[in-house]
Amino acid sequence: MRRSLLTFAAALLALSSAGPVSAQFKPIAIDKSPPTDTRENYMAWMKANRGESDKWLAQRWDRYVQVVRNKDLWSAEVKRAFLLTPREVFAAANPGVAQRGYEHAFLDMGYGVTMSGPHLQSRMTDTLGIKRGEKVLEIGTGSGTQAAILAQLTDKVYTIEIIAPLATRTRGIYDRAIASGYEEFKGINTRQADGYYGWAEAGPFDKIIVTCGIDHVPPELLKQLKTGGMMVIPVGPPGAQRVLKIVKQEAGGTITVTREDIYGGKIVPFVPFTKLVDGAIQGSHNR
Ligand SMILES: C[S@@+](CC[C@H](N)C(=O)[O-])C[C@H]1O[C@@H](n2cnc3c(N)ncnc32)[C@H](O)[C@@H]1O
């Protein structure tokens, strides 16, 4: 009896050190939003309803104010998404930038890739006008931050990353975040593949966001976009893309595509849209 009690205690101990930790943060229901009138009210609400620390809430709020002031964020839905997304969780994957998740900067995430800055991510996301329940495809999971923002807007997020160990690392971040209480990330589906060919089995998509730069719009992505759907994509020569909003429409049985530069001509450099050849990354998809 004594021995079995001891064995039971040892098993419990092993489970608690190796197994998932109990939720540290509270899930926030889809119909609940933090106040946006003052920093104090936002922080108090988030502490009560999510349980995050003053340090990150203050940084998140301060960047939010700048992003709104700069007109990179305008809708109530994406403002809420910004204010609920813990960028620090994703920046932490690289100890060198762990404290910098709310800076107006691209951050080095290892593997030669960057986490896009909060201003750019906000503008690209708000341009898409994502509605709850819409299916959204992201090409270039990277740090995972962009898909985390999307997951605050819809429960059907699909994201593809070409670099295998990075895809695995970011999947692990989502899984740990879900276990710690960020339940909205359950809506994120991840895949390691060459995103040039999209995710046909999961499509068609209402919205597509591409976060690596290419000199043309991949035909398969256009095909997997619903009629009436929208894509934002950096298009142009290496390191000198323009971020385009592409809308696919149908008129009289003919598919047409409209293009609009969401920065009015400003160059925005992105990491290249690379290519998988026989399972290895080789060059880019530029023509
Ligand atoms: C600017 S970074 C990532 C930004 C990311 N959305 C974030 O929130 O951090 C672009 C990502 O696109 C990935 N990428 C490049 N070519 C790709 C391809 N053909 N398919 C999928 N992902 C690709 C890169 O490996 C990189 O992680």
Ligand as a Chemical Component Dictionary entry (heavy atoms), coordinates in Angstrom:
data_LIG
# 
_chem_comp.id                   LIG 
_chem_comp.type                 NON-POLYMER 
_chem_comp.pdbx_formal_charge   0 
_chem_comp.three_letter_code    LIG 
# 
loop_
_chem_comp_atom.comp_id 
_chem_comp_atom.atom_id 
_chem_comp_atom.alt_atom_id 
_chem_comp_atom.type_symbol 
_chem_comp_atom.charge 
_chem_comp_atom.model_Cartn_x 
_chem_comp_atom.model_Cartn_y 
_chem_comp_atom.model_Cartn_z 
_chem_comp_atom.pdbx_ordinal 
LIG C1  C1  C 0  8.549  38.326 -43.252 1  
LIG S1  S1  S 1  8.692  36.655 -42.814 2  
LIG C2  C2  C 0  7.381  36.213 -41.781 3  
LIG C3  C3  C 0  6.392  37.154 -41.277 4  
LIG C4  C4  C 0  5.366  36.400 -40.476 5  
LIG N1  N1  N 0  4.095  36.413 -41.112 6  
LIG C5  C5  C 0  5.334  36.868 -39.046 7  
LIG O1  O1  O 0  4.281  37.181 -38.522 8  
LIG O2  O2  O -1 6.388  36.874 -38.433 9  
LIG C6  C6  C 0  8.223  35.742 -44.285 10 
LIG C7  C7  C 0  8.164  34.238 -44.107 11 
LIG O3  O3  O 0  7.820  33.676 -45.374 12 
LIG C8  C8  C 0  8.444  32.397 -45.437 13 
LIG N2  N2  N 0  8.455  31.949 -46.842 14 
LIG C9  C9  C 0  9.255  32.333 -47.858 15 
LIG N3  N3  N 0  8.961  31.657 -48.973 16 
LIG C10 C10 C 0  7.928  30.822 -48.665 17 
LIG C11 C11 C 0  7.181  29.856 -49.394 18 
LIG N4  N4  N 0  7.452  29.577 -50.678 19 
LIG N5  N5  N 0  6.193  29.211 -48.759 20 
LIG C12 C12 C 0  5.916  29.446 -47.451 21 
LIG N6  N6  N 0  6.597  30.327 -46.701 22 
LIG C13 C13 C 0  7.596  31.017 -47.302 23 
LIG C14 C14 C 0  9.821  32.691 -44.878 24 
LIG O4  O4  O 0  10.496 31.509 -44.519 25 
LIG C15 C15 C 0  9.464  33.595 -43.691 26 
LIG O5  O5  O 0  9.276  32.854 -42.531 27 
# 
loop_
_chem_comp_bond.comp_id 
_chem_comp_bond.atom_id_1 
_chem_comp_bond.atom_id_2 
_chem_comp_bond.value_order 
_chem_comp_bond.pdbx_ordinal 
LIG C1  S1  SING 1  
LIG S1  C2  SING 2  
LIG S1  C6  SING 3  
LIG C2  C3  SING 4  
LIG C3  C4  SING 5  
LIG C4  N1  SING 6  
LIG C4  C5  SING 7  
LIG C5  O1  DOUB 8  
LIG C5  O2  SING 9  
LIG C6  C7  SING 10 
LIG C7  O3  SING 11 
LIG C7  C15 SING 12 
LIG O3  C8  SING 13 
LIG C8  N2  SING 14 
LIG C8  C14 SING 15 
LIG N2  C9  SING 16 
LIG N2  C13 SING 17 
LIG C9  N3  DOUB 18 
LIG N3  C10 SING 19 
LIG C10 C11 SING 20 
LIG C10 C13 DOUB 21 
LIG C11 N4  SING 22 
LIG C11 N5  DOUB 23 
LIG N5  C12 SING 24 
LIG C12 N6  DOUB 25 
LIG N6  C13 SING 26 
LIG C14 O4  SING 27 
LIG C14 C15 SING 28 
LIG C15 O5  SING 29 
# 
